[in-house]
Amino acid sequence: MARPWNMALGEVVDASKPTPLYLQIVHGLIHEIERGRLTSGAYLPSSRGLATMLGVNRKTVVLAYEDLIAQGWLTSHGTRGTMVSDVLPKSAPARSVQPELTVESVDAKAPAYAFHAPPARPLALPSDTRTRLDEGSPDGRLFPEEVLGRAYRSAIQRAARHNRMLYGDPRGSASLRDGIAAMLRTERGLAVGPENICITRGSQNAIFLAARTLISPGDTVLVESLTYEPAVAAFRACGARVEAVGLDDQGVDVEDVERRCREGGVKAIFLTPHHQFPTTVALRPERRLRLLLLARQFNFAIIEDDYDHEFHFESQPLLPIASYAPSYVIYAGSLSKLLLPALRIGYIAAPKAFIDAVAHTVSLTDGMGNALTEDAAAELIESGELRRHARKATQVYAARRLAFAEAAAEAFGDRVRFKTPDGGLAFWLTFPDENDLDRIEAHAPDLGVRLASSRSFATREDAGRGLRIGFASLREDEARRALRTLAKAAGI
């Protein structure tokens, strides 16, 4: 009974691997059949014989054979033995030059079909370096875990009591949509109800869903010369032609927007007017109004990403553009900065017809969101815990903002330029001598610090360069050490 495939199968079965032994045998036999080395009608060794060949317990082989018989790969003929099913199509016989099978080679094979490969941009994976300088994240250590635990318990109990452990509304939890709509009405001036809200998995998901619903391949979307690169990637993934317009210290250059509109065919513009990403400047009221006039004149949509509206330290923030032009604005927001990024709760606010279209897209890709997490977030809003945490976090971040500004000036002196932001959770640092910036980006990883590339924000060659560094997620001592490391990388 000793055949070449026995040796190949023997090399696959390895007790040190995490895959159960019987599954290793199952996979190995299927692969031998697929390769043509085991043909239809061929008899296999007895369970005892194969167990001896492979050095495993006979019950392991019996389990593998039973699994393969149930799947239809093998058939049992009683005392005559077990054979490869005679109804399987014949495979081409394996060539001797074909490499022997291993579990690793099966998993690592490249697909034999064409697919849309990702762009060269790297995935935003967690860093294993000592320090990760983010672009404006909150400090998850500030949110009390016992409060989050109580909210989840309450959400689970209510869901069980009212039989809501089932599939739900693709627009998201009704209670959370109610809570977010109330928050937007009272704190941001948006005239919205729950029918105007769709819950998403964070603000990036909101941007992608808005793009997927709004954009057809070939449509033009305008973005600022420095902007949020994942949004640009989302628009391009939906087939948009992304074009950059100017940006200065008062926000988007509306004259440049008008020039581009007069060339024709603008479908949308993407903006972060509250705290421009990455530069942190607020779009001036006169430019907001001018932009709205252009939207009405040229019939384009404004995608307004209001990613950190809650955090302001000097004065009351400007109202969102969506608060006075709801018909022209698709408003994307997030609870991640207020709660925890890990909860992945964002939302879109827009006219009901658009929200219904977004919900249809959700139903095709996700079915529905995470109802229990959404209900837990609604509980935090209803109980007042979210507001209490926001007040506490704002006080902490206000102190960290000032300490970061002091530490940056101390570490870099006159070799850095920045304006302490009135709100938001990040600084925009620029360097009179761009050689300093080049050295930071070249040497910081070797010193254990990872940060976003200055070129990742640019959408055209003449865009300025700088570093966007979040201060909120770092304690004052952590920020001071990180800035000193960056100065060392620059040779200061």
C-alpha positions as CSV (number, residue, x, y, z in Angstrom):
1,M,0.0,0.0,0.0
2,A,3.0,2.3,0.2
3,R,2.6,4.9,-2.5
4,P,4.3,8.3,-3.2
5,W,1.4,10.2,-1.8
6,N,1.8,8.5,1.6
7,M,5.2,10.2,1.9
8,A,3.7,13.6,0.9
9,L,0.9,13.2,3.4
10,G,3.3,12.2,6.1
11,E,5.2,15.4,5.6
12,V,2.0,17.4,6.1
13,V,0.9,15.9,9.4
14,D,2.8,17.6,12.2
15,A,1.7,17.5,15.8
16,S,3.5,20.8,16.6
17,K,1.1,22.8,14.3
18,P,-2.0,24.4,15.9
19,T,-4.4,22.8,13.3
20,P,-5.9,19.5,14.7
21,L,-4.3,16.4,13.4
22,Y,-7.5,15.0,11.9
23,L,-8.0,18.3,9.9
24,Q,-4.4,18.1,8.7
25,I,-5.1,14.6,7.3
26,V,-8.4,15.8,5.8
27,H,-6.7,18.8,4.1
28,G,-3.9,16.6,2.9
29,L,-6.1,13.9,1.4
30,I,-8.3,16.5,-0.4
31,H,-5.2,18.1,-1.8
32,E,-3.9,14.8,-3.1
33,I,-7.2,14.1,-4.8
34,E,-7.3,17.6,-6.3
35,R,-3.7,17.1,-7.6
36,G,-4.6,13.8,-9.2
37,R,-2.3,11.7,-7.1
38,L,-5.4,10.0,-5.6
39,T,-7.8,9.2,-8.4
40,S,-11.5,8.3,-8.3
41,G,-12.1,4.8,-7.1
42,A,-8.6,4.4,-5.5
43,Y,-8.6,2.5,-2.2
44,L,-7.0,4.1,0.8
45,P,-5.1,2.3,3.5
46,S,-7.1,1.0,6.5
47,S,-7.5,3.4,9.4
48,R,-5.0,1.3,11.4
49,G,-2.5,1.2,8.5
50,L,-2.6,4.9,7.8
51,A,-2.3,5.7,11.5
52,T,0.8,3.5,11.6
53,M,2.3,5.3,8.6
54,L,1.6,8.7,10.0
55,G,2.5,8.0,13.6
56,V,-0.9,9.1,15.0
57,N,-3.7,7.5,17.0
58,R,-6.1,5.3,14.9
59,K,-9.1,7.3,16.2
60,T,-7.6,10.4,14.5
61,V,-7.6,8.7,11.2
62,V,-11.1,7.3,11.8
63,L,-12.3,10.9,12.5
64,A,-10.7,12.2,9.3
65,Y,-12.2,9.4,7.2
66,E,-15.7,9.9,8.7
67,D,-15.4,13.6,7.9
68,L,-14.4,13.0,4.3
69,I,-17.1,10.4,3.8
70,A,-19.7,12.9,5.1
71,Q,-18.4,15.6,2.8
72,G,-18.6,13.2,-0.2
73,W,-14.8,12.9,-0.9
74,L,-14.6,9.3,0.2
75,T,-17.0,6.3,0.3
76,S,-17.0,3.3,2.6
77,H,-17.4,-0.2,1.3
78,G,-17.5,-2.1,4.5
79,T,-15.0,-4.8,4.7
80,R,-13.6,-3.9,1.3
81,G,-12.3,-0.6,2.7
82,T,-12.5,3.1,2.1
83,M,-12.0,4.5,-1.4
84,V,-12.0,7.9,-3.2
85,S,-15.5,8.6,-4.4
86,D,-15.9,7.3,-8.0
87,V,-18.2,10.2,-8.9
88,L,-15.5,12.9,-8.6
89,P,-14.1,14.4,-11.8
90,K,-10.7,13.3,-12.8
91,S,-7.9,15.7,-12.1
92,A,-4.8,16.1,-14.2
93,P,-2.0,13.9,-12.7
94,A,0.5,15.7,-10.6
95,R,3.9,16.3,-12.2
96,S,6.9,15.1,-10.4
97,V,8.4,18.6,-10.4
98,Q,5.5,20.0,-8.4
99,P,6.6,20.9,-4.9
100,E,5.5,18.6,-2.1
101,L,2.5,19.8,-0.1
102,T,2.8,21.6,3.2
103,V,0.1,23.4,5.2
104,E,2.2,26.6,4.9
105,S,2.4,26.3,1.1
106,V,-1.4,25.9,0.8
107,D,-2.0,29.0,3.0
108,A,0.7,31.1,1.2
109,K,-0.3,30.5,-2.4
110,A,-1.1,33.6,-4.4
111,P,-4.7,33.7,-5.7
112,A,-5.2,32.3,-9.2
113,Y,-7.8,35.0,-10.0
114,A,-7.6,38.7,-10.7
115,F,-8.6,41.1,-8.0
116,H,-8.3,44.8,-7.1
117,A,-5.0,45.1,-5.3
118,P,-4.7,47.8,-2.6
119,P,-2.7,51.0,-3.3
120,A,0.8,51.4,-2.1
121,R,-0.3,53.2,1.0
122,P,0.3,51.0,4.1
123,L,-2.4,49.8,6.3
124,A,-2.8,51.7,9.5
125,L,-1.7,48.9,11.8
126,P,-0.9,49.2,15.5
127,S,2.7,50.0,16.1
128,D,5.0,47.8,18.2
129,T,7.4,50.7,18.7
130,R,7.7,52.4,22.0
131,T,5.9,55.6,21.1
132,R,3.2,56.2,18.5
133,L,2.5,59.8,17.8
134,D,-1.1,59.9,16.6
135,E,-2.9,62.6,14.6
136,G,-5.4,63.6,17.2
137,S,-6.8,60.7,19.2
138,P,-8.3,60.9,22.7
139,D,-6.7,59.2,25.7
140,G,-8.6,55.9,26.2
141,R,-7.2,55.7,29.7
142,L,-9.4,58.5,30.8
143,F,-12.7,56.7,30.3
144,P,-13.8,54.8,33.4
145,E,-14.1,51.1,32.5
146,E,-16.8,50.5,35.1
147,V,-19.1,53.1,33.5
148,L,-18.7,51.4,30.1
149,G,-19.3,48.0,31.7
150,R,-22.5,49.2,33.3
151,A,-23.7,50.7,30.0
152,Y,-23.1,47.4,28.2
153,R,-24.9,45.4,30.9
154,S,-27.9,47.7,30.7
155,A,-27.9,47.5,26.9
156,I,-27.8,43.7,27.0
157,Q,-30.5,43.4,29.6
158,R,-32.8,45.7,27.7
159,A,-32.1,43.9,24.4
160,A,-33.0,40.6,26.0
161,R,-36.1,41.9,27.7
162,H,-37.5,43.4,24.5
163,N,-36.3,40.6,22.1
164,R,-33.8,42.8,20.3
165,M,-31.0,40.2,20.0
166,L,-32.0,39.9,16.3
167,Y,-31.1,41.6,13.0
168,G,-32.0,45.2,13.2
169,D,-32.3,48.5,11.3
170,P,-29.3,49.1,8.9
171,R,-29.6,52.8,9.9
172,G,-28.5,51.7,13.4
173,S,-30.0,51.6,16.9
174,A,-33.1,53.6,17.3
175,S,-32.1,54.8,20.7
176,L,-28.7,56.0,19.6
177,R,-30.1,57.7,16.5
178,D,-32.5,59.5,18.9
179,G,-29.6,60.5,21.2
180,I,-27.4,61.7,18.4
181,A,-30.2,63.7,16.7
182,A,-30.9,65.4,20.1
183,M,-27.2,66.2,20.6
184,L,-26.9,67.7,17.1
185,R,-30.1,69.8,17.6
186,T,-29.1,71.2,21.0
187,E,-25.4,71.6,20.7
188,R,-24.7,72.1,16.9
189,G,-27.9,73.7,15.6
190,L,-28.8,70.9,13.1
191,A,-32.5,70.5,12.4
192,V,-32.5,66.8,12.4
193,G,-34.5,63.9,13.7
194,P,-33.6,60.2,14.0
195,E,-34.8,59.7,10.4
196,N,-31.9,61.9,9.3
197,I,-29.2,59.8,11.1
198,C,-27.4,56.6,10.0
199,I,-25.0,55.0,12.4
200,T,-21.6,53.9,11.0
201,R,-18.5,52.2,12.1
202,G,-16.6,55.4,12.8
203,S,-16.1,58.5,10.8
204,Q,-14.0,56.8,8.1
205,N,-16.8,54.4,7.4
206,A,-19.2,57.4,7.3
207,I,-17.1,59.1,4.7
208,F,-16.9,55.9,2.6
209,L,-20.6,55.2,2.8
210,A,-21.3,58.8,1.8
211,A,-18.9,58.6,-1.1
212,R,-20.4,55.2,-2.2
213,T,-23.9,56.6,-2.2
214,L,-23.0,60.0,-3.8
215,I,-20.3,59.3,-6.3
216,S,-20.3,57.6,-9.7
217,P,-17.1,56.6,-11.5
218,G,-15.6,59.6,-13.2
219,D,-17.2,62.2,-10.9
220,T,-15.0,65.0,-9.7
221,V,-14.5,65.5,-6.0
222,L,-12.5,68.5,-4.7
223,V,-10.3,68.4,-1.7
224,E,-7.9,70.8,-0.1
225,S,-4.2,70.7,-1.0
226,L,-3.6,69.3,2.5
227,T,-6.3,67.0,3.7
228,Y,-7.2,63.7,5.3
229,E,-5.6,61.1,3.1
230,P,-8.0,58.1,4.0
231,A,-10.9,60.2,2.7
232,V,-9.1,60.8,-0.6
233,A,-8.5,57.0,-0.8
234,A,-12.2,56.3,-0.2
235,F,-13.2,58.7,-3.0
236,R,-10.8,57.1,-5.4
237,A,-12.0,53.6,-4.4
238,C,-15.4,54.7,-5.5
239,G,-14.1,55.8,-8.9
240,A,-13.9,59.6,-8.3
241,R,-11.4,61.9,-9.9
242,V,-9.9,63.7,-7.0
243,E,-8.7,67.3,-7.6
244,A,-6.9,69.6,-5.2
245,V,-7.8,73.2,-4.5
246,G,-5.9,75.8,-2.6
247,L,-5.6,76.2,1.2
248,D,-4.3,79.1,3.3
249,D,-4.4,80.2,7.0
250,Q,-8.1,80.9,6.8
251,G,-9.1,77.6,5.3
252,V,-10.0,76.5,1.8
253,D,-9.4,79.0,-1.1
254,V,-13.0,79.6,-2.3
255,E,-11.7,81.5,-5.3
256,D,-9.9,78.4,-6.4
257,V,-13.0,76.4,-5.8
258,E,-15.0,78.7,-8.0
259,R,-12.4,78.5,-10.8
260,R,-12.6,74.8,-10.8
261,C,-16.4,74.8,-10.8
262,R,-16.5,77.0,-13.8
263,E,-14.5,74.3,-15.6
264,G,-17.5,72.1,-15.0
265,G,-18.5,68.8,-13.5
266,V,-17.8,69.1,-9.8
267,K,-19.9,66.6,-7.8
268,A,-18.7,67.3,-4.3
269,I,-16.1,68.9,-2.1
270,F,-14.7,67.4,1.1
271,L,-13.9,69.7,4.0
272,T,-13.0,69.6,7.6
273,P,-14.1,73.3,8.3
274,H,-14.2,73.1,12.1
275,H,-10.6,72.2,12.6
276,Q,-9.0,71.8,9.2
277,F,-7.2,68.5,8.8
278,P,-4.2,68.6,9.2
279,T,-3.5,72.3,9.8
280,T,-6.2,72.9,12.5
281,V,-7.4,76.3,11.2
282,A,-11.1,77.1,11.3
283,L,-12.8,78.0,8.0
284,R,-13.9,81.7,8.3
285,P,-17.6,82.5,8.2
286,E,-17.4,84.6,5.1
287,R,-15.7,81.7,3.2
288,R,-18.4,79.3,4.5
289,L,-21.1,81.5,3.1
290,R,-19.3,82.0,-0.2
291,L,-18.8,78.2,-0.4
292,L,-22.6,77.7,0.0
293,L,-23.3,80.2,-2.7
294,L,-21.1,78.2,-5.0
295,A,-22.8,74.9,-4.0
296,R,-26.1,76.4,-4.9
297,Q,-24.8,77.9,-8.1
298,F,-23.0,74.8,-9.4
299,N,-25.1,72.2,-7.6
300,F,-22.4,70.2,-5.8
301,A,-22.5,68.5,-2.4
302,I,-20.4,69.5,0.6
303,I,-19.1,66.5,2.6
304,E,-18.4,68.1,6.0
305,D,-16.3,65.9,8.3
306,D,-16.7,67.3,11.8
307,Y,-14.5,64.8,13.5
308,D,-13.7,66.6,16.8
309,H,-16.3,69.3,17.3
310,E,-16.6,68.7,21.0
311,F,-13.2,70.0,22.0
312,H,-12.7,73.7,22.0
313,F,-10.7,75.7,24.6
314,E,-10.7,79.4,23.8
315,S,-14.2,80.3,22.6
316,Q,-17.5,78.8,21.3
317,P,-17.0,76.9,18.1
318,L,-18.6,77.9,14.8
319,L,-21.7,76.1,13.9
320,P,-21.4,73.4,11.3
321,I,-22.2,74.3,7.7
322,A,-24.9,71.6,7.9
323,S,-26.7,73.7,10.5
324,Y,-27.7,76.3,8.0
325,A,-27.5,74.5,4.7
326,P,-28.8,70.9,5.3
327,S,-29.9,70.4,1.7
328,Y,-26.3,70.8,0.4
329,V,-24.3,69.2,3.2
330,I,-23.6,65.6,4.1
331,Y,-22.5,65.8,7.7
332,A,-20.1,63.1,9.0
333,G,-19.3,62.9,12.7
334,S,-18.0,60.5,15.3
335,L,-18.3,59.6,19.0
336,S,-14.9,58.0,18.9
337,K,-13.2,61.2,20.2
338,L,-15.7,61.5,23.0
339,L,-15.8,57.9,24.0
340,L,-13.2,55.4,22.8
341,P,-11.9,54.8,19.2
342,A,-12.3,51.0,19.8
343,L,-16.1,51.4,20.0
344,R,-16.2,52.4,16.3
345,I,-19.3,54.7,16.4
346,G,-19.7,57.3,13.7
347,Y,-22.7,58.7,12.0
348,I,-24.0,60.5,8.9
349,A,-26.6,63.3,9.2
350,A,-28.4,64.2,5.9
351,P,-31.8,64.5,4.3
352,K,-33.9,61.4,4.8
353,A,-33.8,60.3,1.2
354,F,-30.0,60.3,1.3
355,I,-30.0,58.4,4.6
356,D,-32.3,55.8,3.2
357,A,-29.9,55.3,0.3
358,V,-26.9,55.0,2.7
359,A,-28.9,52.4,4.7
360,H,-29.3,50.4,1.5
361,T,-25.5,50.4,1.0
362,V,-25.1,49.3,4.7
363,S,-27.5,46.5,4.1
364,L,-25.4,45.2,1.2
365,T,-22.1,45.3,3.1
366,D,-22.8,45.0,6.8
367,G,-26.5,44.2,7.2
368,M,-26.6,46.3,10.3
369,G,-24.2,47.8,12.9
370,N,-23.3,46.5,16.3
371,A,-26.7,47.0,18.1
372,L,-25.4,46.2,21.6
373,T,-22.5,48.6,21.3
374,E,-24.8,51.3,19.9
375,D,-27.4,50.8,22.7
376,A,-24.6,51.0,25.2
377,A,-23.5,54.3,23.7
378,A,-27.1,55.5,23.8
379,E,-27.2,54.6,27.5
380,L,-24.1,56.7,28.1
381,I,-25.8,59.7,26.4
382,E,-29.1,59.2,28.2
383,S,-27.5,58.8,31.6
384,G,-25.4,61.9,31.3
385,E,-22.2,60.0,31.5
386,L,-21.1,61.1,28.1
387,R,-21.5,64.8,29.0
388,R,-19.7,64.3,32.3
389,H,-16.8,62.5,30.6
390,A,-16.6,65.2,28.0
391,R,-16.3,68.0,30.6
392,K,-13.6,66.0,32.4
393,A,-11.6,65.2,29.3
394,T,-11.8,68.7,28.0
395,Q,-10.2,70.0,31.2
396,V,-7.4,67.4,30.9
397,Y,-6.8,68.1,27.2
398,A,-6.8,71.9,27.8
399,A,-3.9,71.4,30.2
400,R,-2.1,69.0,27.9
401,R,-2.5,71.5,25.0
402,L,-0.6,74.2,26.9
403,A,2.0,71.8,28.2
404,F,2.6,70.5,24.7
405,A,3.1,74.0,23.3
406,E,5.6,74.8,26.0
407,A,7.4,71.5,25.5
408,A,7.6,72.0,21.7
409,A,9.0,75.5,22.1
410,E,11.5,74.1,24.6
411,A,12.6,71.2,22.4
412,F,12.9,73.0,19.0
413,G,13.2,76.7,19.8
414,D,13.0,78.8,16.7
415,R,13.4,75.8,14.4
416,V,9.7,75.1,14.6
417,R,6.6,77.1,13.9
418,F,3.1,76.4,15.3
419,K,0.0,78.1,16.5
420,T,-1.6,76.8,19.7
421,P,-4.9,75.5,18.4
422,D,-8.2,77.0,19.8
423,G,-9.7,73.5,19.7
424,G,-9.2,70.0,18.5
425,L,-6.7,67.5,19.7
426,A,-3.6,68.1,17.6
427,F,-0.9,70.6,16.7
428,W,0.4,71.4,13.2
429,L,4.2,71.9,13.3
430,T,6.1,73.4,10.4
431,F,9.8,73.9,10.0
432,P,11.5,76.9,8.4
433,D,14.3,74.6,7.4
434,E,12.7,71.5,5.7
435,N,16.0,69.6,6.2
436,D,15.0,69.4,9.9
437,L,11.7,67.8,8.9
438,D,13.5,65.4,6.5
439,R,15.9,64.3,9.3
440,I,13.0,63.8,11.7
441,E,11.2,61.5,9.3
442,A,14.4,59.7,8.5
443,H,15.6,59.1,12.0
444,A,12.6,59.1,14.3
445,P,11.7,55.4,13.7
446,D,15.3,54.4,14.7
447,L,14.8,56.3,17.9
448,G,11.5,54.4,18.7
449,V,9.0,57.0,17.5
450,R,6.5,56.5,14.7
451,L,4.4,59.3,13.2
452,A,2.5,60.1,10.0
453,S,4.6,61.2,7.0
454,S,4.4,64.9,6.2
455,R,3.7,63.9,2.6
456,S,0.7,61.8,3.5
457,F,-1.5,64.9,3.8
458,A,-0.6,66.5,0.5
459,T,-2.8,66.2,-2.6
460,R,-0.5,68.2,-4.9
461,E,3.2,68.8,-5.3
462,D,3.1,72.5,-4.1
463,A,1.3,71.7,-0.8
464,G,3.2,72.7,2.3
465,R,4.7,70.2,4.6
466,G,4.4,69.7,8.3
467,L,3.8,67.3,11.1
468,R,0.4,66.8,12.6
469,I,0.9,65.5,16.2
470,G,-1.9,64.7,18.6
471,F,-1.4,65.9,22.2
472,A,-4.5,64.6,23.9
473,S,-3.5,60.9,24.1
474,L,-0.1,61.7,25.7
475,R,0.4,62.6,29.3
476,E,2.6,65.7,29.8
477,D,5.7,63.7,30.6
478,E,5.1,61.4,27.6
479,A,4.7,64.3,25.2
480,R,7.9,66.0,26.5
481,R,9.9,62.8,26.0
482,A,8.5,62.4,22.5
483,L,9.2,65.9,21.4
484,R,12.8,65.7,22.8
485,T,13.2,62.5,20.7
486,L,12.0,64.3,17.6
487,A,14.4,67.2,18.2
488,K,17.2,64.7,18.6
489,A,16.2,63.1,15.3
490,A,16.5,66.5,13.7
491,G,19.9,67.0,15.1
492,I,18.9,69.7,17.6
